[in-house]
Amino acid sequence: MSHSRHVPVMLQRCLDLLAPALREPGAVVVDCTLGLGGHSEALLTQFPEVRLVALDRDKEALRLSGERLAPFGDRAALVHAVYDELPEVLDRLGHARVQGVLFDLGVSSMQLDEAERGFAYAQDAPLDMRMDQTTGVSAAEVLNTYPPGELVRILRAYGEEKQAKRIVSAVVRERDKEPFTNSARLVELIRAALPQAAKRTGGNPAKRTFQALRIEVNGELSVLERAIPAAVGALAVGGRIAVLSYHSLEDRLVKHVFAAGAANTAPPGLPVVPERYQPRLKLLTRGAELPTEEEIAENRRAAPARLRGAERIRESIE
């Protein structure tokens, strides 16, 4: 896949949010979701002194972005890791604290564009959906082996699918006849299972189920629950974090961590608030920022994006 077709989402806004921290001499920035390297390339280009640590769990993404970032030489360290492993990665590389962290959550363009990865419901492919194809269970295994109650829970919690019970009943009926292997059969089944009214709204009716399966296969929310606090903890005072999320579950989690960090935790009624109760973070965005209409017109994958930013303003005093 050509890099030229890959358009990083809300790129300039991410750079602007991180810029004040990345002008520090010796600044280190972490791209926790390297993908095809669009954000990383822009960070290395715009901030010529900065050093980059970039993580991805997808070996193919690391290979392709490695070619793209080769001109930057040893300014870029690319690591095969899931982003909740950030503290261990930084420790191994000898970075006690960093000045910037960027997350661009969700599925990379490469994973969506390569049919055989099974992320896209628009084309028939094996039901895989693993971001790291060397480990873990595939979406087909989830569909074929999970108890019905667990499948309903996953579709409701991760896909916000109101028709979860109907879909799962149909899945269980069909998997007893023949295990699921490919996405087209699942898409057909979902279309057939949903009532007419549910098919008229919200785009492809399979979208929510595919999102739910992907989150389950990759443990995305549990990984994110560990990763965002770890990233905040890795920031030096004055360091900044920017997070792009693509559905409400991710955005809610990021909002919660940022809000907790920006809160004054003192018991009510203290005449002077001791340092340990003072906020550790300052919010840089009012709520979640959205892409512009121009950007969505240019890059339809930007449409669901939500951007939040925060700055570390003091050390934690435990």
Sequence and secondary structure as in RCSB ss.txt:
>XXXX:A:sequence
MSHSRHVPVMLQRCLDLLAPALREPGAVVVDCTLGLGGHSEALLTQFPEVRLVALDRDKEALRLSGERLAPFGDR
AALVHAVYDELPEVLDRLGHARVQGVLFDLGVSSMQLDEAERGFAYAQDAPLDMRMDQTTGVSAAEVLNTYPPGE
LVRILRAYGEEKQAKRIVSAVVRERDKEPFTNSARLVELIRAALPQAAKRTGGNPAKRTFQALRIEVNGELSVLE
RAIPAAVGALAVGGRIAVLSYHSLEDRLVKHVFAAGAANTAPPGLPVVPERYQPRLKLLTRGAELPTEEEIAENR
RAAPARLRGAERIRESIE
>XXXX:A:secstr
  GGG   TTHHHHHHHHHHHHTSTT EEEES  TTSHHHHHHHHH TT EEEEEES HHHHHHHHHHHGGGGGG
EEEEE  GGGHHHHHHHHT S EEEEEEE S  HHHHH GGG   TTS  BS   SSTTSS  HHHHHHHS HHH
HHHHHHHHH  TTHHHHHHHHHHHHHHS   BHHHHHHHHHHHS HHHHTSSS TTHHHHHHHHHHHHTHHHHHH
HHHHHHHHHEEEEEEEEEEESSHHHHHHHHHHHHHHTS    TT SS  GGGS SEEE SSS B   HHHHHH G
GGTT EEEEEEE S    
